[in-house]
Amino acid sequence: MDLVKFPDGFLWGAATAAYQIEGAWNEDGKGESVWDRFTHRQYTTQNGDTGDVACDHYHRMPEDVALMKDLGLKTYRFSISWPRVLPKGRGEVNEKGVDFYSRLVDKLLAAGIVPNATLNHWDLPQAIQDAGGWPNRDVTDWFAYYARLMFDRLGDRIQMCFMKFTS
């Protein structure tokens, strides 16, 4: 049997989605997401399951990162919940939400794990959906505002996912 060798620099890791692991669905100023709205409607999920608590990563993040380190992960791809940092999808920034992701990135780096951020993993703010969602032509400007905010706040520490914006 031939031994398969991964290329130098290959990173073994794991990936998650904010809605599926964070919980804290209505804490610290987080806005409602389309998933929050959907799963809170009757008969939309089996047994009425929601992501309200999920794995409680929002509260257990330091322990979760310690587990990642113990597993030997070299990278971790996480998604940023747009409504956690911009509750209405645009406008006022929720600093507690930004701080959560900033602390996550710092913990990952301290553990020797390369952070890899995803800006949209089906976690659209409900306020944006109410304004027409992705088909609304203005959503590109709203997303660009969100992306710029995340780049400005986290881009100095995340080398994967972010692209340099030009003005």
N, C-alpha and C positions, 0 to 999 in steps of 0.2 A: 504494500500500500504506500502510495506517495504521500509525503508530508506536505501539507499546504502551509505556506508561510505567508503571513500577512505582511504588507509593505512596512518599512520603517515609518514611524510616525502614526501608524494606525491606532486609533483610540477606542478602547472597549468602554462602553458606557450604558446608560439607561435613559429612558425618556418618559415624560409624563405630560398630562394636560391639566391646566389649572383647575377647571371645573371638576375633574375626576378625583383630585387629591386634596385640594386646599381646604374645603369646608368654609366655615366662617362666612357664609353667604351674605349675611347682612350686618357684618361687624366692621367697626372702624371706618365707616364712611363708604364702604363698597356700594356701588350702584347695582341695580338689578341687571342680570344678563338674560339673553334669550333663553338659555337653559334653565335659569331660575324660574322664569315665567312658565315655560313649557312643563317642567316637572312638577310645578305646584298646581297645575290643572288636574282635575280628577280624570282618571282613566287613561292617562298618557304614559304611565310607566307601570311595570309589574310591581304589585304590592305598594304602589305609591312611593317607590324609591326616589330619592333626590340626592343631590350633591351637597345638601345643607351642612353635613358634617364630613362626609367622605372619609378620607384617611386622617383628617385633622392636621394636615401638613402646615397650615397657617400657624397653628399653635405648637406643633411638634417639630418644626423645621430643624432646629439644632440637632436633635436626636436622629432625625432622618438623614442629615448630612453625615453624621458619625457612622450610621449604618452603611451609607454609600462608601465611605472610606474603608470600613472594615471589609466590605465586599471586594475592594480593590478597583472600584470604578475609576476610570481615567477622565471621563467626561460625563456631563449630565445635561440633557436637553430638557428644558422646562418651558412652559408657556407662561406668558404674562397675561393676566386677566385684565383686558382693556377696561372693564367697568370697575376694577379695583383701584386703578390709578386715575381714571377719568370717569367718575360715576355717571355722568350724563353723556359720555362719549366724546365730549369736547368741552372747552371752557375750564372751569375751576379744577385744579389738580388736587387729588386726595394724597397729601403728603404721607399719611400713614400707610397707604398702599404702596407708594414708591419706596418707602423705607423698608417694607417687608422684602421687596425684591433686591434692594441694595444690601440688606443684611444677608440674604440668601447667597448672593454673589460673593460677598466677603467670606462667608463660611466655606463655600466651595473652594475658593482660592486658598484659604488657610489649610484646607484638607488636601490640597494638591489635586483638585478635580477641576478640569476645564469647564467653565460655564458656557452653555450654548442656548441662547434665548430664541424663542419663537414668539412673534408678536400677535399672531392671530391663529387660534386653534379652535374655531367655531364658538368663541365666547364673546360674541358681539354684545355691546351694551343695549339693553332693551330700548333706551331712549333713541338710539340710532335706528333700531328696527322700527320704532314708532314713527320715525321721520322718513321711512321708506326703505331702510336697510341698504344693502349693497347696490340695488338698482338706482338709488338716488345719486345723481352725479356729484353732489356735494360730499359724498362719503370719501372720495379720494382726498379732498382737502382735510377732512376730519382725521382720516387715517394718517396722513402725512404729519399732522400736528402731533398725534399720539406717537408715531415712530420717531419724530424729532425729539420729543420729550424723553423717550426711553434712551435714545442715543446720547443725548446730553447728560442724562443722569447715570447711565450704566456703561456707555460705550468705551470709557477709558479702561474698563476691567473685563469686558467681554470681547474676545477676539473672533468669535464665531457668530455668524448670523447678521451682524450689523454691517451696513454698507455706508461709506462716507457720503454725506449729503453735501451738495454744493449750493451756495446761495446766489 
